[in-house]
Amino acid sequence: MDYDLVIIGAGWAGFNAAIRAKKLGLKVALIEKDQMGGTCLNHGCIPTKTLLQSAKIYTLTKKSKIFGIETSEPKANFNEIQIRKNKIIQQLQKGMASMLGGIDFLHQEARILSSNTLEVNRGRINTKFILIATGSKPGELKDLKFDGKKVISSDEILNLKEIPNSLLIIGGGVVGCEFASLFSALGSQVSMVELMPQLLPGIDKETAKKIEVIFKKKGIKAETNKDAKALDFNNYDLVLLCVGRIPQTESLELDKLGIKLEKNRIVVDEYLRTNIPDIYAAGDCASKIMLAHFAAYQGSIAAENIADPLHPKKINGSNIPNCIFTDPEIGNVGMGEEDANNKGIDIKINKFYFLSSGMAHILDETEGFIKIISDKKTSEILGASVIGPRATELIGILTVAIQSHLKACEIQGTILAHPTLSEGITSALKENYGI
């Protein structure tokens, strides 16, 4: 069988590349040895956020009396929570499969023989181009490995049969903080350790400090500047090791093909091309930024560049929103306060506290703030960080503002509906809120 493009991996990068390539008139084959949807649908975004929504409902039900609703003592049925999660995954998998009309989907394992030839279970495939989109997997530590019983990965914790009484989380990044929020809400005694000076390394320090304070109020014991080696694991029912993810490329034996790698990550140029002609790579296996929406974007750009190699598009990784579904939620995008200061940019910081929001009081979620960074000289918005109710939605507005190079004064005069959480953005940009 001959193709214009063969894609290895049906995660967000590979799937979106296949859809885009088909629309551009290419004959496409999509190969996946595991499950449709990759990490995001099966082990990441969708299942974790489904579980977090159940935890949110449980939390709201327990405090329903605040809203004038009286209920009997609520109980978290973890088995039913897991059943709902699995149903949603299956529904979305079916939806993705239905979109593959005109694309050959091969549920097999592939091996690349050359830049234009692959081997699968049923024989060899010839193609003009190959796109590698094999994603990533949970990383381990040199002296601490997953055993599937006591020390488990973020994949394995999604399939627990019961809520642990005590949970130790090693790693205070996005994954660790989301699971801390989830299992604390469901009743676990949660402890966290992070080797770096703050939770959520790399995000706005003020925002990170705020989530630490909120976690403490919720009974989550979070320690920074702490090495897990000093802990006795016997004090915990379960240990979740989540210290980052690593590119999933080993099984492809790419080094034998001469494809350049850096710590298992495929090295690509700004057009997503590898050092081997006609072979591209996109998503977690080739990017330092491991986010599903960025992988989807890369997949589409790779497909366009393969369809029209004479007019390639460059990847733009400068304005990617990062969303953290803790309670409260966190969203950040663009340049942070520390980054701006390090670059010597004279900035203005505008802030709005949700304690002043009518809608936040209606929701009984007044913790947090909206923080907007702009260039003092030009007034252009450079970055933003939000911690509070619906932060993962609110950050979308500020992403558009940064992408469009809007100035603070241009948003300031926009009339947003009242009472809403989004009006906090325009409130933040009023002169009396800026410093």
Buried (B, 14 or more C-beta within 10 A) or exposed (E): BEBBBBBBBBBBBBBBBBBBBBEBEBBBBBBBBBBBBBBBBBBBBBBBBBBBBBBBBBBBBBEEEEEEEEEEEBEBEBEEBBEBBBEBBEEBBEEBEEEBEEBBBBBEBBEBEEBBBBBBEEEEBEBBBBBBBBBBBBBBBEEBEBEEEEBBBBBBBBEBEEBBEBBBBBBBBBBBBBBBBBBBBBBBBBBBBBBBEBBBBBBBBBBBBBBBEBBEEBEBBBBBEBEBEEBEBEEBBBBBBBBBBBBBBEEBEBEEBEBEBEEBBBEBEEBBBBEBEBBBBBBBBBBEEBBBBBBBBBBBBBBBBBBEEEEBBEBEBEBBBBBBBBBBBBBBBBBBBEBBEEEEBEBBBBBBBBEBBEBBEEBEBBBBBBBBBBBEEEBBBBBBBBBBBBBBBBBBBBBBBBBEEBBBEBBBEBEBEEEBBBBBBBBBBEEEBBE
